[in-house]
Amino acid sequence: MVFDNGRLVEENMDVDALRLIIADKGLHVWIDLENPTPEESRLVLEDMFQFHPLAIEDCIQESSLPKVDDYEDYVFLVMHAVSFNRQDLFSAIECNLFIGREFLVTYHVEPMRSISVTMEKCRKMQMGIAKAPDRLVHAILDMMVNNYNQVLDELSLELQEVEDNIFTVEEKDLMSSILRAKRELETLSQTIRPQRDVIGRLGMGELKVIRSPALPYYRDIHGHLQKIDGQISSYKEQLFLTMDVYLNKVANKTNDIIRVLTILTAVTTPIMIVGTWYGMNFDGMPELHSRSGYFTAMVVTLVSTAGIIGWMKWKKYI
């Protein structure tokens, strides 16, 4: 895309025409490389703009952390967009940006909604976002942050489902849902916090390619990321409370089982003692030859069992 004072004048130009446009200081360009071939990457990054080899290496190789490097006449920025649905875990999409005073080069392997939406706004000349590359970068980053809010909404629904299912879902399935939500929150937190620091640098005015009028916009994005980080922290606390309720539920269930087993053991103790004692059948046991031995053993067993049951009821154990 080629812009003149914020107005889109040309799109999908050939390489030779782009070289002439780049040499024209009155225009600025936005080149978006979506899943480019090695030849396309070399042509744009090395031949056309002659970016630093380290920046090109960081651009082509996938990175899990955001970064910002300030070169002589441009800034290299690595950011990550996220997508999330109820069936899969997070999907992080890396976006690399080379930001100059008169050019913007974006490099990403997968399609990105923030890129496509910003391009459509440029075609419609909305809000003057194409007046300068730093305005374009702000529009892209602002859309990324808005997508984080959608992810938080999905996470909020998932946490609510976990809370609602504490007393209705089997322990194994519920624990799996809790651990899944915990991993998702940790992943999102590890994605948001480093990017918050990077955006903070963009809004401090230490980078030459970010003009002074654009700094408040970047500080606004930084504020949004801080708010999102705070929401993530509150969701973590909510999840920890849910896990405590779940663990208490499991502990209570275990205690109930132990209580029932203890009562059964106590009730059957007289039967076990009498049966074991007279089951030895030694010749020297006079009770074995008594005519009333069977009746006596039965009465002792029943009375002892009834006595234990009555004592437990009196103590309100049952």
C-alpha positions in Angstrom: 0.0 0.0 0.0 1.2 3.5 -0.9 -0.1 6.6 0.9 0.1 10.3 0.2 -0.8 12.4 3.3 -3.0 9.6 4.6 -4.8 8.9 1.4 -4.3 5.5 -0.3 -3.0 6.1 -3.8 -1.9 2.7 -4.9 -2.0 -1.0 -3.9 -0.4 -4.2 -5.1 2.4 -2.6 -6.9 5.3 -4.4 -8.6 8.8 -4.5 -7.2 10.3 -1.9 -9.5 7.6 0.6 -8.8 7.9 0.0 -5.1 11.6 0.9 -5.3 10.8 4.2 -6.9 8.1 4.9 -4.3 10.5 4.2 -1.4 13.0 6.6 -2.9 10.3 9.3 -3.0 10.4 11.1 0.4 6.9 12.5 0.0 5.1 9.2 0.2 5.1 6.3 2.6 4.5 2.7 2.1 3.1 -0.3 4.0 4.3 -3.7 2.8 2.6 -6.7 4.4 4.4 -10.1 4.0 1.9 -12.9 4.9 3.6 -16.3 4.8 6.2 -15.2 2.3 8.5 -17.4 0.4 12.3 -17.2 1.3 12.8 -15.4 -2.0 10.1 -12.8 -1.2 11.5 -12.3 2.3 15.1 -11.8 1.0 13.8 -9.4 -1.7 12.0 -7.1 0.7 14.0 -7.4 3.9 17.5 -7.6 2.5 17.5 -6.1 -1.0 14.8 -3.5 -0.9 15.2 -2.1 2.7 18.6 -3.6 3.7 17.5 -4.3 7.3 20.1 -5.4 9.8 20.9 -9.2 9.6 20.1 -9.7 13.3 16.7 -8.1 12.8 16.0 -10.3 9.8 17.0 -13.4 11.7 14.7 -12.5 14.6 11.9 -11.8 12.1 12.1 -15.1 10.3 12.7 -17.3 13.3 9.7 -17.7 15.6 10.0 -16.1 19.0 7.9 -16.6 22.1 8.8 -13.2 23.6 8.0 -9.7 22.3 10.9 -7.3 21.8 11.8 -3.9 20.5 15.1 -3.0 18.9 16.0 0.6 18.0 18.2 0.8 14.9 19.5 4.0 13.2 16.5 4.9 11.1 13.9 2.2 12.0 12.6 0.2 14.9 12.1 -3.6 14.8 9.2 -4.8 16.9 8.0 -8.3 17.7 4.4 -8.7 19.1 2.0 -11.5 19.5 -1.7 -11.7 18.8 -3.8 -14.4 20.4 -6.9 -16.3 19.5 -9.0 -18.6 21.6 -12.0 -20.9 21.3 -13.8 -23.3 23.6 -12.4 -26.4 21.9 -8.7 -25.5 21.6 -6.2 -23.8 23.7 -4.6 -20.4 22.9 -3.1 -19.9 19.5 -0.4 -17.2 19.5 0.4 -15.5 16.2 3.7 -13.6 15.9 3.7 -10.3 14.1 7.0 -8.6 13.2 7.1 -5.0 12.3 9.8 -2.8 10.8 8.8 0.8 11.5 10.4 3.7 9.7 9.4 7.3 9.3 8.2 6.7 5.8 7.6 2.9 5.7 6.1 0.0 7.5 6.9 -3.6 6.8 4.8 -6.3 8.6 5.8 -10.0 8.5 3.6 -12.8 9.8 3.1 -16.4 8.8 -0.6 -16.8 9.6 -3.4 -14.4 8.6 -4.1 -11.8 11.3 -7.4 -10.0 11.9 -5.7 -6.9 13.2 -3.8 -6.6 9.9 -6.7 -7.2 7.6 -9.0 -4.9 9.5 -6.4 -2.1 9.5 -6.0 -2.5 5.8 -9.7 -2.2 5.2 -9.8 1.0 7.3 -6.9 2.4 5.1 -8.9 1.7 2.0 -11.9 3.5 3.5 -9.6 6.3 4.8 -11.1 6.0 8.3 -9.8 8.2 11.1 -6.6 9.2 9.3 -4.8 6.1 10.5 -2.6 6.1 7.3 -1.1 9.5 7.8 2.1 8.1 9.1 3.6 4.6 9.8 3.4 5.2 13.6 -0.3 5.7 13.2 -0.6 2.5 11.3 1.3 0.6 13.9 -1.0 2.0 16.6 -4.0 0.9 14.7 -2.6 -2.7 14.4 -1.6 -2.9 18.1 -4.9 -1.4 19.2 -6.8 -4.1 17.3 -4.6 -6.8 18.9 -5.4 -5.5 22.4 -9.1 -5.4 21.5 -8.8 -9.1 20.6 -7.4 -9.8 24.0 -10.6 -8.5 25.5 -12.5 -11.1 23.5 -10.2 -13.8 24.8 -10.9 -12.6 28.4 -14.6 -12.9 27.7 -14.2 -16.5 26.6 -12.1 -17.2 29.7 -14.7 -15.6 31.9 -17.4 -17.9 30.5 -15.1 -21.0 31.0 -14.4 -20.1 34.6 -18.2 -19.6 35.2 -18.9 -23.0 33.8 -16.2 -24.5 36.1 -17.8 -22.9 39.1 -21.3 -24.0 38.1 -20.1 -27.6 37.6 -18.4 -28.0 41.0 -21.2 -30.0 42.5 -22.6 -31.7 39.4 -19.6 -32.9 37.3 -17.4 -35.9 38.1 -14.2 -35.0 40.0 -11.9 -36.3 37.2 -13.6 -34.1 34.5 -13.8 -31.1 36.8 -10.1 -31.3 37.7 -9.2 -31.4 34.1 -11.2 -28.3 33.4 -9.6 -26.5 36.3 -6.1 -27.4 35.2 -6.9 -26.3 31.6 -8.2 -22.9 32.8 -5.1 -22.5 34.9 -2.8 -23.2 31.9 -4.7 -20.8 29.8 -4.5 -18.0 32.4 -0.8 -18.6 32.8 -0.2 -18.5 29.0 -2.2 -15.3 28.6 -0.3 -13.7 31.5 3.0 -14.7 30.1 2.0 -13.2 26.7 0.5 -9.9 28.1 3.1 -8.8 30.6 6.2 -8.6 28.3 4.1 -6.9 25.7 2.9 -4.4 28.2 6.6 -3.4 28.9 7.3 -3.2 25.2 4.3 -0.9 24.5 5.5 1.1 27.5 8.8 1.8 25.8 6.9 2.9 22.6 4.9 5.4 24.6 7.8 6.9 26.5 9.1 8.8 23.5 12.6 7.2 23.5 12.2 5.9 19.9 12.7 8.4 17.1 10.3 6.9 14.7 7.3 7.4 17.1 6.3 11.1 16.8 5.3 13.1 19.8 1.6 13.4 18.7 1.4 9.6 18.6 2.8 9.0 22.1 -0.6 9.4 24.0 -2.1 6.8 21.7 0.6 4.3 22.7 0.3 5.1 26.3 -3.5 4.4 26.0 -2.7 0.9 24.7 -0.3 0.5 27.6 -3.1 1.4 30.0 -5.4 -1.1 28.3 -2.8 -3.9 28.7 -2.4 -3.0 32.4 -6.1 -3.3 32.8 -6.1 -6.7 31.1 -3.3 -7.8 33.3 -5.3 -6.8 36.3 -8.3 -8.8 35.0 -6.1 -11.9 34.5 -4.9 -11.6 38.1 -8.6 -11.4 39.3 -9.4 -14.5 37.2 -6.5 -16.3 38.8 -7.8 -15.5 42.3 -11.3 -16.6 41.2 -9.9 -19.9 39.9 -7.9 -20.5 43.1 -11.1 -20.0 45.2 -12.9 -22.4 42.9 -10.1 -24.9 43.4 -10.3 -24.5 47.1 -14.1 -25.3 47.0 -13.4 -28.3 44.8 -10.6 -29.6 47.2 -12.9 -29.1 50.2 -15.7 -31.0 48.3 -13.3 -33.9 47.6 -12.0 -33.9 51.2 -15.6 -33.9 52.6 -16.5 -36.8 50.4 -13.4 -38.7 51.5 -14.3 -38.0 55.2 -17.8 -39.3 54.6 -16.4 -42.5 53.2 -14.0 -42.9 56.1 -16.8 -42.2 58.5 -19.0 -44.9 57.0 -16.2 -47.4 57.0 -15.4 -46.6 60.7 -19.0 -47.0 61.7 -19.2 -50.4 59.9 -15.9 -51.5 61.6 -17.2 -50.5 65.1 -20.6 -52.2 64.6 -19.1 -55.4 63.4 -16.4 -55.6 66.1 -18.5 -57.7 68.5 -19.3 -60.2 65.8 -15.7 -60.4 64.8 -14.5 -60.8 68.3 -17.0 -63.5 69.3 -16.8 -65.3 66.0 -13.0 -65.3 66.0 -12.8 -66.4 69.7 -15.1 -69.4 69.4 -14.0 -70.2 65.9 -10.7 -71.5 67.3 -12.3 -74.8 68.4 -9.7 -75.9 70.8 -10.4 -79.1 72.8 -9.8 -77.3 76.1 -12.6 -74.8 75.6 -15.6 -75.8 77.8 -18.0 -73.5 76.1 -17.9 -75.7 73.0 -19.6 -78.5 74.8 -22.2 -76.4 76.6 -25.8 -76.9 75.6 -26.5 -73.1 75.9 -23.1 -72.0 74.4 -24.6 -71.1 71.0 -27.5 -69.2 72.5 -25.1 -67.4 74.9 -22.7 -66.4 72.1 -25.6 -65.1 70.0 -27.0 -63.0 72.9 -23.6 -61.6 73.7 -23.0 -60.7 70.1 -26.4 -59.0 69.6 -26.3 -57.1 72.9 -22.8 -55.9 72.3 -23.7 -54.8 68.8 -26.9 -53.0 70.0 -24.9 -51.4 72.7 -22.3 -50.0 70.3 -25.1 -48.7 67.9 -26.9 -47.1 70.8 -23.7 -45.4 72.1 -23.0 -44.0 68.5 -26.5 -42.6 68.3 -26.2 -41.1 71.8 -22.9 -39.4 70.6 -24.6 -38.5 67.3 -22.1 -40.3 65.2 -24.9 -41.8 63.2 
